[in-house]
Amino acid sequence: MFHVLRSPDGSIQQVSKVTLHNSEPLEESDPELGAFLGNAPPQPSFGTADAEFVRVIEDLIDVLITKNLIMHTDLPAAAQKKLMFRKGLRSRLNGALDLLDSDDRVI
């Protein structure tokens, strides 16, 4: 929790971790406080972005195969093996615990 003093126009003028006379409490996650301190909102990590992008590529490959634009066997053996492994993982996960709509739709 932080405490802020505001200028007459309402903008943050001073920030403190201790209570000040006429200060207003603000949560650390408050966007206005973040902007005053110059903190940018957290950006997704490359790992997260890569995982999401891999899923897009998998869906794209599925669409190409479904539309008979490529054959599964057109892919290198290592790629075929990795795709089949991931499809197996997804089907086991979806079958084991299907509490919500699955994200297994082909785009």
ChimeraX attribute file (.defattr): number of C-alpha atoms within 10 A of each C-alpha:
attribute: neighborCount
match mode: 1-to-1
recipient: residues
	/A:1	12
	/A:2	17
	/A:3	21
	/A:4	22
	/A:5	19
	/A:6	15
	/A:7	10
	/A:8	8
	/A:9	7
	/A:10	8
	/A:11	13
	/A:12	17
	/A:13	12
	/A:14	13
	/A:15	20
	/A:16	13
	/A:17	10
	/A:18	12
	/A:19	15
	/A:20	14
	/A:21	9
	/A:22	10
	/A:23	16
	/A:24	14
	/A:25	17
	/A:26	15
	/A:27	12
	/A:28	12
	/A:29	11
	/A:30	11
	/A:31	14
	/A:32	15
	/A:33	19
	/A:34	14
	/A:35	12
	/A:36	13
	/A:37	11
	/A:38	9
	/A:39	11
	/A:40	9
	/A:41	10
	/A:42	6
	/A:43	7
	/A:44	8
	/A:45	8
	/A:46	9
	/A:47	9
	/A:48	10
	/A:49	11
	/A:50	11
	/A:51	10
	/A:52	11
	/A:53	12
	/A:54	12
	/A:55	14
	/A:56	14
	/A:57	11
	/A:58	15
	/A:59	16
	/A:60	14
	/A:61	19
	/A:62	18
	/A:63	15
	/A:64	14
	/A:65	15
	/A:66	13
	/A:67	10
	/A:68	10
	/A:69	9
	/A:70	14
	/A:71	13
	/A:72	17
	/A:73	10
	/A:74	10
	/A:75	13
	/A:76	9
	/A:77	11
	/A:78	8
	/A:79	13
	/A:80	13
	/A:81	12
	/A:82	11
	/A:83	17
	/A:84	12
	/A:85	11
	/A:86	13
	/A:87	14
	/A:88	12
	/A:89	12
	/A:90	15
	/A:91	12
	/A:92	11
	/A:93	12
	/A:94	16
	/A:95	11
	/A:96	9
	/A:97	9
	/A:98	9
	/A:99	8
	/A:100	7
	/A:101	8
	/A:102	13
	/A:103	9
	/A:104	12
	/A:105	7
	/A:106	12
	/A:107	8
